[in-house]
Amino acid sequence: MSASPPIKRAVQAVLTAAALLSAPLPALAQAPYFFPQTATTADLDPAIPTPEAFLGYAVGSHYTRHDQVVAYLRELDRLSDRITVQEIGRSYEERPLLAVFVTSAANQVRLEELRLAHAALADPSAPLPDPATTPVVVGLYYGVHGNETSSGEAALLTAYYLAASRSAEVVDWLDKAVILIDPVQNPDGRDRAANWHNAWKSNPPVSDPLDKEHVEAWPAGRVNHYFTDLNRDWLAVTQKETRAKLRLFHDWLPNVQIDFHEMGAGSTYYFEPSPASMESPLLPKASYDFNVVLARYHAKALDELGSLYYTRENFDNFSPVYGSTYPDFHGGVGVTVEQASSRGLIQDTANGPLAFPFTIRNQLQVGLATIRGAVAEKAGLFDLQRSTFRTAVEEGRRHRNAGFVFGDPANPGLTRQTLDLLLEHRIEVRALAAPVTVDGATFQPGSAYVVPSAQPQFRLVHSIFEETPEVKGAVYGSTSYAIAPAYGLAAAGVRRLPVLGEVVAETPAVVGGVSGPSDAYAYVADWRDLNAPRLLAGLQRRDVRVRAAFEPFTARVSTGQTAFGRGSLVVASTGQTLDAAALHAAVDEAAREAGVTAFALRTGQSVAGVDLGSDSIRPIRAPKIALVMGDGVNATEIGSTWFALSERLNWPATRLDPAQIVRVSLDQYTSIVLSGGRYDDWSDRSVEALRRWIQAGGSLVTYGSASRWALAKGLTGASPRSETASETLLKTETRRDFAERADALAEQRSAGNAVSADVDISHPLAFGLSRRQLAVNKETDVTLPRSTDAFADVVRIDDTPRVNGYLPEGLRRNLSGTTWAQVARNGAGNVVLFADDPAHRKYWLGTERLLINALFLSNYLTPAERR
C-alpha cells in the first residue's frame, strides 16, 4: 500500500531538509523549502538579504550564534521600513535582549500612538478601540529554553519574510497588525547550546542519538546564566531577562502570544488547546475557547506541509508563571507550541530521521499562521481582551476579600520587594492611611500597603496573595505559585478596605546607611530585614568584625527604642582593625548598598534583653562556601543557591565539579552544598572525603535527593533510610485499566506545593523569621526521619498540613508531621538536611533565609553542651 499524500509530503520534506544540510546555497535557494506559499522569487524583495546570504550558510546547516541573530535583525532594521529593532536590556552575560517590531511603514511612524490606542483595551472604562483602525498585536516569543533552538532560526526567517514579501496577504497583515518578535528570550542558554552543537557537528552529520552532538554537557542550554528556567519566571520576576520582557509585554499587551518550544525527538508537533483538566478556573472560558479558534490556523499550516501534530493531550495552561499562560491573565490568547527536537543537525527517531531544517520550517509556518489567524480574528480578540479585564474588576468586587494588606516594619526589605513586584505587574497599590488590625496582626501607615481586589489585574492579585485554585488530578508544572506564602510575607485579606492613601506610582527609593551619631559605641541592624544578609556580606568583605545576637534585645536609638530579633548584627567599635571614622564610613557604605538601616548606639546596655557584651552576642566568621556543580547535579536547584549568594548577597562561592571532591583539600571550606540530583555513582573515596571533612568541623548542606543520599551513606553520623513518600502508593491501588496508567502515575507526583509547617524560630537556622508558621515548598517525595536530638528538627510539616496546590491524598498522608529541615551533628561538624530546595526557583525567600543561616552561621547550628 502506498503512503498517503500527507505522509509522502512529510517524507519528502525530511529528505529535502537533509539535502539542505550538505552545502551553502545561493541567496534564494532555500525559499521554496521554507516558503512554499511563495509562488516565485519575484515575490520577495531582492533588496532584503536572506538570512543565508547574510550569514554565509544555509539556515539549518549550522546553529546561529546570538550575536549573528542580533546582527542580521539590525541589518533588516537598516534596510527595511517595516522593521524596528529595540534593545530592551542585557542578559547576565551581557548579550543584548531585543524587541523587533514588524508592521507597515505607515504604522512604524505612529507606533506610540498605536500602542496607546491598544492599551485602552485594558481599561474597562475607556471606549473600545476601533478594530478597523487599531492593529492587533501578535507576540512571537522564541527560545525561552536556550537549547530549543529551532525557534531562534525560525525567528530570522519570519523577520525576513515579513520584511521581504510583496504578497498581498503579507501587506494586509502589516497594515492590520503589529508583530512583536522576541527572537531569543534566553541568549546565554542559546549560545551555550549553539556552541555545543557547532563544536561537535560532522560532515556528513551523524544521526545516531548517542553521538556527542546530540548529548549536551551539563548544565546544557535550557537554562540561563544562573540556571533559571525562564519559562517559569513570569510571575516571580527574579531574572534580568524576565524583567526586561515583562515591561515590554505590559506596554503592548499582545492579543496573541506564541511561546515556541521543543520536546523530545520522538514526538511530532504540539499546539494548544490543552486538556480541559489543565485549565485555570481563574480565567474566563472564552480565553480557552479562542485556543480552539487559533488551532484551526495552526492545523491548516501543518496539514499543508504534511507535518504530523497533536493537541489536547498534555502541557497545561494553568499557571501565570508561564510565557504561554501569563498572556491569558491579560486578555490575550497564549499558546505553547512544541516541536520535536533534532538536538543537532539530524537525528534518528522512531518516526524516521529528524532534520534541523524540518523543525525550523514547522516553527516558521506556525508563526506565520498565527499572524494570519490573529488578523482574521481581530474583532473577537479585541472583545476577549476587553471582557477579560472587565470581568476581572467584577470578580474582584465580588471576592470574599475586598483587598489585601501587606507590610512589616521589621522587614522593610521584603515589603519593598513585594511592592516592586506588584508594580512590575502593573497592579494597583495604595498606601495605607490608617492602622488596621487583621487576625491580631496590626499594619501601620508608612510600613504597609493595600491592594484592592476590584481592579483590572485582580486575577494576578489573586495569584500573588491567594491560594492556588483547586485542581483535580495532575498538571504539567507546579500547582502552587502564590508569591506571598513563598516570600514569608506579613499579609492578610480584608473583608472591607481600610482607609486608603494615594496610589503608589513607584517603589520608594532605597533608604539605608547609619542612623545616629558618628561616635558610636556599636552599630546594630535587625536580621529580620530581607536585606540584612547583604549587609553582613558587605561588612565581611570590608574586614569588619561582626557579631550576631542569639537572643533578642531592645536598644535605645537616636529616634527612641527599637526591638531587635535573634540574629541581629552587632558591630562593636572596639576590637576592629579600622579606626572609628573609617569604621563608621564602612558601616554606612555597606548599609547603603544593602538598603538597610544600621543604628548607631551610644551604650552597650540594653533597655530589655541581653546587653551587647553578653555571651549571647557571638562573632560571625566569614564563610568559605563551595557549591557542587556538574554531571548529576540538579542545575536549577544549585543555580538558585548560586543566584542567592551572587546577586542577593554579592558573596563569592567556589563552584566545584563532583570529581574535584577527592582531588582538592576540602579543609579550606566552611560549607559545601549538594542540591538535589544523582549521587549514587560517587566513589567511596568521595564519600569518605566528605565524612572526614564534616567530622573535622565542616558543614554539609543538602537538598531533596541529596539529603536522602547523605542519610543512606551515614554522613549524618547514622545511616537510617530516608523515607520515600510515594513508593507504596501505586502498590496499594485496586485493579485499574491500563489506559488510566499515565494519569495515575502523574497524579502521584508532588507537583510543587506550598505546605504549612512549624519552624523553631529560636534555632540559629531560622534566625530572621518572625513567625512560627512557615510555608515550605514540596517538590519531591523526600521526607526526613525524626532526629533523636529533640532540638534538631527545625522545620516540621504540620500534622494536618494546609496545602496550596495539588497533593495526592497518599502523599499528603505520608508527609504529615514529617521533618522538612534538620541539623545533624557529626563529630565537630554537621549536616543540614532540607527535604526540598529551600531557595526554590529563586523566589522562596521565606525558606531561603534558612539556607543563608546555614551558610553564615554554620558553626553555631549544633552547639556544644553548656558548661
N, C-alpha and C positions, 0 to 999 in steps of 0.2 A: 504494500500500500504506500503510495507516495505521500510526502508530508503536505500538510495544509499550507495555503499561501502565507499566513502569518508566520508559521514556523520556518518556511523557506526563506522569508524575508529576514527573520532573526538570524538564521544560519549564515545567510549571505552578508548580513551586517557584521557578524563577528569576523568572517573571512576578510571583508573589506577593512575592518578595523585593524586586523593583524597586518594587512598589507601596508597600512599607513605607518606602521612602526619601522619599516625597513630602511627608509632614507628620507632626507629632507626633500620637500616638494616645492614646485613652483608656487607663486604667490596665491593663486586661487584654486590650486589642485584639490584642496580639502573641501571646498564649498559644496560640491554635490553630495558628499557624505554627511557633513554636519548640517547642511541647509537644503534638504531635499525639496522644500517648498519653494526654493528659488529656481525659476524656470531657466534663466541664463545668467551668466556672469555680468551681463549688462545691467541686471537689476541691482548690482552692488557698486557703489561709488568707488572708482579706482583711486580717488584722492585719499581715501581712508585705508591705511595699511592693514592687512590681515594680521592676526597675531603671529602666524608663522613667518610672514615677511619681516615683521619687526624683530622677532626673537631669533630667527635663523634656523628654526627647526619646526617640524610638523607638530601641531598640537596632539598630545597623546604619545609622542615618541620620547619625551623627556619630561621630567617634573619641573614646572616653572617655579623658580625661587620667588620669594615675596618681593624683593627689590625689582625683579623683572616685571611682576604684576603691576607694581606701582608705576614703573617707567612707562609701560605700554598705556595704561589708563591716562596718565598725564599727557602722553602723546595724542591720544584721542581728544582730550580736552583742548589741546593746542590747535588741532586740525578741524574739529567739528564744532558747529554752533549748537549741536544737540546735547552736548555733554559738558557738565561742570564737575570738577573733582575738588573736594574739600578735605583737608587733613583735620580730623576731629580729635586727635590725641595720639599718644605713643604707647606702645606695649612696654612691658618691664625691660625688654631687651632693646628698647629704643627703635623699634620698627614703626613706621607710620600706620595709623589707623585711618582708613579712607571712607568717605561717603561720596558716592557717584550719583549725581542727579542727571537723569536722562529724560528729556522732554523736547518739545518743538522749540525752534529758535524763538518764536513769539512768546512761548511760556517762560523760556530761560530768563528773559529780561524782566519778568514780573514774578519771579519765584517767591519773593517775600509777600507780595500781595496775595498770591495763590495760597501760600501757607496760612496766612491769617484767615482767609475765607474758609479754608478747610477746617481750621481749628474751631470754627463755630459749631461743628458737629458735636463737639464735646460739651457744649454749653446748652443745656435744655431750655434756657430762657431766651436764646438767640434765635433769629429766623433761620430756617433750614436753608443751607446754600442751594443754589440752583444747579442741578446736575448738568444742565446744558452748558454752563459757563465755568463750572468748578471741576478741575480734573480729579479723577480718582487717584489715590496714592497706593502704589504697589511696592511693597518691600521684598526684595530678593536678597536673602541673607545666606552667605556661603561660608563654609569652613569653620564653624564654631569648634569642631573637633579637628585638630590640625592634620591628622593622618587620614581624614576622609576627603581625599584630595581631588576627586573628580569634579567637585563643585567649583573649586578655585579656577580650574581650566575652563569650565563652563561659563564662569563669570566673564572671562576675557572674550569668549565667543559671543556671549549675549550682548556685551557692550559694543563689540564690533558690529554685530548685525543691526543693532538699533541705530548705530551711527551711520552705517553704510547703505542700508537697504533703501531702495527707492520705491518699494511696493506701496500700493495704495493702502493696504492694510496697516503697514508699519507707520506710514504718515498719519493715518487716522488714530492709531494708538498714541502717538506722541502728541497729538493735539488734545486728546481726551484724558491723558494720564501723566502723572509724574512718577517715574520709575526710580526708586531709591535702591541702589545696589551697594551692599556691604560686601566687597569682594573676598575679604579674608578676615573673619572675626578674630581668629587666633593665629596671627602671623608667626609668633615664636614656635608654636607647635607645628605649623605648616612647614617651616624651614627645617625643623628637626626631621620631619618625615621626608620631605623632598630631598634633602641631602643624603639621607639613608638610601632611598630608592635609586638615586642617581649614582651613588658611590658603588652600588652593587649590581647595576644593570649589566647585561651581557649582550653580545651580538653573535647569533640571534638571541632574543630574550629567552630566559629559562622559565618554563611554565610550571615546573614542579613546585607545589605549595611549600615543600620543605626547604626550598632554596633560600639562601640568606636574604635575597632581595625582598622576599615576602614576609620575613620574620624580623620585625624591628627590634632593636636593642632597647632595654629599659632606659627611661620611662616611656618610650615611644612618643609619637607626636600628638596623641589625643589631647593632652593637657597643655596648659600654658606654662610660663616660666616657673611658677610656684606649684605646678602640678594640679592646677584647678580645672575641674570640668566646668568650662564657662557656660555650658548649656543648662547648668543648674544654679546659676548665679544671678538670674534676672530679678529675683525678689530681694535677696540679701545684699547684692551690690557690693561685694567685697573687693573686686578687682578693678584695676585701672581701665581695662578693656571694656568691662561692663558699664562702668560709669560713663564713658565717652559715648557708647552707642545708645545708652538709655536716654541721655539728654537729646540726642538726635531723634530718637523714637518719639519722645513726648512733643518735640517741636512739630512733627509731621503726622503722627498717629495713623500709620498705614491702614487702609481699608482691607488689604490682603497682605499677609506676610508669610512667605515660604521659607522654611528653615531646611536647608539642603544637608542631608546626612548620607552616610554609607553604613552598610551592615555586612554580615558575613558573606564570603564569596559564593557560598552555595545557595543563596537566596536569589530573588529576582528584583522586583521594584515594588516599593510600598508607598501608597499615599493615603491620606485620610478620605473618608471618615474612619474614626477609630471605633472600637466596640462601645456600645451604649453603656456598658457597665463601667467604663473608664472615663465617663464624662462627669464634670463637676456640677453638683446641684446649685452652686452659687451662680452659674452662668445661665442666661436665657436659652431656652431650647432652640430659638431661632438662630443662635450662633452656630450650633452644631448642624442644624438643617442646611446652613449655607455651605458646609463642607461637602454635602451631597451634591449641591449645585456645581461647585468648582470641580468636583471629581469627574463630572461628565467631560469637561475640557481636558483634564489630565488623561483620562482613559482614551479619548479620541486621538490625542497626540501619540500615545504609546501604541495604540492599535495601528496607526498609520506606519509606524516603524516596525511593527511586528514584534515588539518587545513584551515579554511576559511581565505581569504585575499582579498585585493583590491588594485588598483593602479590608477593613473592619476586624482584623484578626488580632492585632497586638498594638503596642505603643499607645500610651494613654494621652488624654487631652484634659488632664485633671488639675495640674498644679501650675500656678503662676511663676514657678521657678524656671520654666522652660521658655525658650525663644519662640516656640510654636503655640504656646498657650497664653503667655503674657499678653499678646495682642487681643485674645478673646476677652480678657478682662477690660479691654478698652474699645470694645465695639468693632474690632477688626475680625477677620477670619484668619486665624493662624493655622498653618498646615505643616506637619512634618512629612518630608519625603525621604525615603531611604533607598539608595541604590546599592545592589550587591557590589562589593569592592574587589577590584583586582589586586590591590595592595602590591603594586608593581606593574610592569608593562603588560603581562599576560599571565594568567594562572589557570591551571586545570581545575575544573569543578565537576560536580555530578551532572550539571547541566551542559557540560562541554567547556571549551576554552573561553575564558572571560578576558577580553582585551580592554586596556585602558581607554582607547578612543570610544569604544562602545559605551562604556559607563559615562563618559563625558557627554556623548550625544544624547543619551536619555535625560540627563540633568538639564542640558541646554533646551531641549524641546519641551520639557515640563515647565521650565521657567517661561518660555515664550507662550505656552498655553495658558499659564497663569495670567499673563498680561491680557491675552485675548479674552479670557473669562471675566476679568475684572472690568474691562472696558464695556463688555456686553451687559454686565450685571450691575453697572454703576448705580443706577437709581435704587436698587434693592440694597446695595451695600451702604449707601448713604442712610437709608431708612434704618438699617440694622444698627449702625453706629450711633445715630441719634437716640434710638429707642433704648439701646444698652445703657447709655448714660442717664436717660430719663428714668428708666426703671430702677437704676441704682439709687437715685435720690428717693424714690418712692419706697423701695425696700429698706433703705436706711431709716426713713421716717417711721416705718412700722416695726423696726427691730426692737428687741426687748431692751437693748441698751441705747439710750439716746446719744451716747458718746463714750469716749474713753479718756481717762485722765492718767497721766504718767509723769514721773519725775521723782528724783531722790536727792535731797540736799547733801547727803553724804557721798553721792556718786554723780557729781556734775558731768564727768566724762561720759558715762553711759547715757545720761539724759541728753547730752548734746549729740551723741552718736545716733540716738533714736530720732531726734528732731531732724538731723541731717538726712537720714534715710527717708523719712516721711516726705521731706521737701523734694528729694530726688524723684520720688514717685508722684510729684505734683498733688499731694494730698493736703487738704486744707487743715491747718493747725491754728489754734487760737491760744493766746496767753490766758492763764488762769488769773482772774481778777479778785477772787476772794477765797479764803480757805475752804476746803471741802474734806469731809471725813467719810470714807467708804470702808465698811467691814473693819473698823478700828484703826485704819491707816489714814493719817491726815496728810493732805497735799497742800503746799503753801504757794502763794503767788511768788514769782521770782525764781522758783526752782521746779515748777510743774507747768504742764501744758494740757490742753484739751483738744481732742479730735472728735468733731461732731460726726454722727453716723449719716445724717441726711446730707449727703454730698455726692457729686458725680463719681468720686473714687471710693464709694462705700465698699465695693467688693474687695478692693485692695486693703482698705481699713480692716475689714473682716479677716482677711488673710494674715494680717500682721498681729492683730490683737486677740482674735477669737480662735477657738478650737477649729481644726480642720473639719469640714462637713463629714458626716458619717459615710463611709463607703462599705460596700458589701463585696467581699472577695478581694483578690489581689489586684493591684495596679502595677504598671510598669516600673515606676520610680517610687520615691519616698512618699508616704501617705501623710506625713506630718511636715508642715513647712512654716508654721506660725513663728514669727520672729520674737514676740515678747517673751514666751517661756524660754526660748533658746538664749536670749540675752540675759535672763535672770532679772528682768526689768520690774521695777516697782510700778505697777499699773493696775487699773481697775475699771470695770464697766460701770457707768452711772445710769440710773433709770431716768433721771432728769438732768438736763445740762446745768452745771454750776454757773456762776456769774462769769461771763466771758470777757476777755480783753480783746485787744486788736488782733487781726490776722497776722500771723508771723510770716514775713516775706523771705527771710533768710536766717541761717543759723548764726547766732551771735558770735562775734569774734572770740577766738580762744583767749581766755584770760589765765595767766599763770605768773609765777615768779614769787619772790619773797614778800610776805606781808608782815610788816613790823619793823622794829629797829635794826640798824646795821650792826650794832654791837651786841649781837645775840649770845645768850648762854648756850642755846641749841636751836635747831630748826626741826620742825615736825610736819609730816604730811600724812594724811589719812590713807591707809592702804585700801579702803573700800572704793576709792575712786578708780574707775576703769583705767585711767592713765598713770596711776601710781607706779606700776611696774616699769613703765617707760622712764619715769623719773629715777627710780632706783638704778636702772641700767645706765642712764646718763651720768649719775653721780659716780658709779663704779668705774665708768670709762674715764672719769676725771680723777681717779685715785682718791676719791673722798671716802672716808670710812663711815659706813652706815650701820646702824643697829635697827632691830625690829622689836616692837613691843609684843610680848607674848601674853600680856594681859591688857585690858582696856584701861584708859585713864582720861581724866578731864583736866585741861590745862587752861591757864589764863593767857589769852592772846590780846593783841592790841585793840580788838573790837569787842572783847568781853570774855566769855568762856566757851570752849569748844571741846566736845567729846571726841575721842579718837578710839577707833576699834582695834582689835587684835591685828597684828601685822604692820601697824603704822610705823612709818620710817622716822628714825631719830638720828639727827646728825649733831653730835656734841661738838662744841668749838674746841675743846681740849683734845689732845691726842691726834691731831691732824698734821699732815705734812705741809699744809697751807697756812699762811698767817690769816688773821681774822678778816682782813679786807679781801684777800684772794678767795677765802672760803665763802664769804658772802656772795662774791661775784659768781663763783662756780655753782653754788646752790641756786642762785637767781637765774642763771643762764639755763641750767638743766630743767628747772621748774617751768620756765617759759617755753622751752622746746616741747615739754610734755603737756603743757596746758594744765598744770596742777599748781595749787597754792601751797607754798611751804611757809608755815607760820614761824616767825622768829619769836622765841620765848626769852624772857629775862631771868627766869628762875627754873631750876630743876625740880622744884616742889610742885606737885600736882594738887589741884583742888579736890580731886577724888581719884581713887585707883592708885596704881603704883607710881612712884617717883622715877625720874629719869635715870637715877643711879642704881635702880633695882636690878637684881639678878635676872629679872624677867625682861629686861631690855638687853637683847643679845646681839652680838656682832654678826653681820651677814657677810659670808665670804663671796667673792666674785666667782661665779661658776665657770667651769670649762666644760662645755657640752658637746657631745658627739651624737649626730643623727645617722643611723644606718640607712643607706640608700643603695639600692641595686637590685639585681635579679631576685625575684621572690617577694620583695617588699611592696606593700600597697602604696603606690605613688601618691594618690590623692590624700591619704592619711598622713604620711610623713611630710607631704607638702604643706599641710595645714600647720604643722609644728614649725617647719622652716619659715613659713609666712609670719606666724605669730612672733617669732624671735627677730626676724629680719626687718619686717615692715612695721610691726606694732611697737617693738622694743628697741630696734636698732642694736641688737646684740648678736655678735658673731657666734656661729656654731660650726664645728668641723663636720663635713659630710664624709663618712667612712663607707667604703664598699664592704659588703659582708666578708669578702676574702681577706680584708685587712685586719680582722679581729685577732687573727693569730700571727700577724706579721708586725704589728706595731705595739709599743708599750701603752697599755691602757691606763697606767697609773697617773698620767697627766690629766685625765678626765674625771670630773666630779660626777657627771651623769651621762648615761648612754640611753638613747631612746630607740626602742623597737616598736614600730607601728604594726598593725595587722599585716598578715602576709603568710608566706610559706617558709618555715624554718626547719622542716624535717630533714632536709639534706645537709644541714650544718654538721660539721665533723665533731667528733668527741673532743678534739683539741680546742675547737672554738668554744664549746660549752664549758670546758674546764677553764679556759682563759677568762671567760665571764665570771665563773664561780669564784676563782681566786681574786679577781678584781673586786667583786662585791664584798667578799669576806674581809678584804683589806680596807674597806671603807667606801667603796663606790656605790652609786645609786642607779639601779636599772629601772627604767620606766617602760612599761609595756601596755599595748592596747589589744583588745579582742583576741584574735587567734594567737598573737604573740604571748599574751598572758596565759592562755591555755598551754602553750608550748613551754613557757618558763616554769609553770607548775609541774608539768609532766617530767621535766628534766631536773626537778628538785632544786632549782635556783633560789627558791624562797626558803630553803633550809629544810623543807619536807617535800614529799612527792605525791600529794593527793592528786587525783584526776579532776580537772575542772569539768563542770557539768555542761552538757550539750543539750539545750532545751528541746530541740526538735527531733532527736534521734529516734524516739519511740512513738512519735505521733502517728506516722503512717502505718506502723505495725499494728496499732490498735484499731485501725479503721475497719468497719464492716465491709463486706464484699461490695465492690463498685464496678461500673462499666469502665473498660479500658479507655473509651473516648473521653472520660472525665479526668484522666490521669494528669494531663498538663495543667488543668485548672487547679486540681487538688494539690499538686506539688507547689504551684505558685502561691497558693493560699497559705502554705505552711511557713513561708519565709517572713522574717521580720523586716518589712519594707520601710524602715525609717520611721520611728515613732518617738514622740515626747512622752516619757513615762515619769510619773511622780515618785519622788524619793525623799528620804530624810537624810540630812547631812549634819555631821557633828561640826558645828562652826567654831568650836573651841580647839579643834585639831589644826596644827600648822598647815596641813594640806588644804584646809578650807578657809584660811585667813582671807579676809576681804569680803566674804559673803555675810550678808546681814540677817538672812532668814534661814531657818532650818529646812523649809520647803524648797526643793530644788527639782527642776525638770532635767532629766538626763536623756540623751539620745540613745535609742536602742536600734541599732542597725544590724547586729549579729545575734546569734542564739547563744553566745557565750555568757555563762554566769560564773561567779567566783565562789568557791567553798567558804563557809564561815571560818574565821580565824579562831584559834584557841586563845589569842590575846583579845581580851574584851574591849581594848581601846583601838584595835587595828582596822575594824570595818568602818571606814569613814563615811561612805555613802551606801545606804541600803534602800533598795526599792521597797515601796510601801507594801504591806500585806495585802491590801486591796488597792492596787495602783490605779490612779487616774491615767487613762491612756488617750493621747491625742494622736489619732491616726488609726490605721488598721493593724490589729494584732490578733492572730488566731487564738481561739479560746485555750487551746493546749499550750501555746507559748506563753500566754498571759498567766496561766495557772503555774507553769514551771518557773516563771520569772518572779512571781510574787514573793516578797520577803527575802530575796537574794541580795548578795553584796554586789555593788557596782564599782566601788573604788576601795582599795585596801592597801595597807602598807605592811610588808612582812620583813622582819629583821633577819639578817643572815650574817653572822659574825659581826664585824664592825660596820657593815653596810646594810643596805636594804633594797627591797624590790617594791616599786609602786605599780600596782596592777589596776588597770582600768578594763572593765568588761567591753567597752567600746571606745572609739576615738573621742577624747574629751574636747578636741578643737574641731569637731566635725564640720566640714565644708566651710571653715573659716568664719562662721557666724555664731557658733555655740559659745558665746562669751561667758555665760554663767559657769560652765564646766571648764572652759579654757583657763579660768583663774586657778583651778586645781592643778592643771599642768604647770603653770608658771610657778606656783608654790612648790611643786615637786622638784623643779629645777633649781630655784634660787634659795630654797630652804631645805635642801636635801639632807643636810647633816643634822637637822632637828626633827626629822619625821619619826624616828624611833629613838627617843632619848633614853639615856641610861637611867637606872633607878635613882631616885633622890637619895642623897646621903642622909 
